[in-house]
Amino acid sequence: MTQGFDTAREFAYTKADFDQVRQRIYRIAGISLSDGKADLVYSRLARRLRATGIGDFREYLAQLDTDPEEQREFVNALTTNLTSFFREPHHFDMLAQFLPRRSNPIRIWCGAASTGEEPYSLAMTAVESFGSLTPPVKILATDLDTQVLATAEAGIYSEEKIERLSTGRRQQFFFRGKGSKQGLVRIHPALQALLSFRQLNLLDTKWPLKPGFDAIFLRNVMIYFDKPTQAAVLQRCASVLQPDGLLFVGHSESLAHVANLFSPIGRTVYKLQSTRKAS
């Protein structure tokens, strides 16, 4: 793509259009798009133009101001949802050791639930840690993207999604589809019973969350925020985490810029600073 952008496309697309998209997704969702994301933005939003029958990006962007439903579709289209069961497995090993030491009931918040693989991995960890399908654990799973939340709540996946899980986990936690459902698996209802799903925008200044989470999983989402936005989100995380609770972040995320709030205790696992706990 040239500096001014190539207009020899299905939809005319200019640098000004891309800049407008960047400003809007930052304002709505806190996502900072680099210059290198111009082609990705075009490919994802072109689908919305086709779906809505709108002829160009300028008209589409103008419609966002008066169409809350399309604004949700806009955010959904630009949100990256890469996830898998037991991604970054060392976190779940640490959680398994942590849970039995907690007072009941135990509350976990998964703040970037995506299509559900992460919160269901948390549920499996809880079941295994307590040796019961009804552990004293409640998991809140939130995401900005309403479409992926619907997939998560349904709990139905392709067999390929679970092929890397152990045979024991596949047999204990999933039911294989038959007939027209062949090739699909459904999550065990006992795991679904441990979870509740809710849309939440991490940029909201007030989160509708009851404080006192024993663990927060906020993994691989802050990489899309700039440093001031990260600091604001992490400040609110600190306010809803138990004084001796744990915060889990993604493998490429560092909290060095909020060392006044959190200190590391393991590989991308953090606890509240002692000065914070005493305040």
Beta strands, then each sheet from edge to edge (+ up, - down):
strand 1: 106-110
strand 2: 137-143
strand 3: 156-158
strand 4: 174-176
strand 5: 184-187
strand 6: 195-199
strand 7: 213-218
strand 8: 241-249
strand 9: 262-266
strand 10: 269-272
sheet 1: 6+ 2+ 1+ 7+ 8+ 10- 9+
sheet 2: 3+ 5- 4+
end
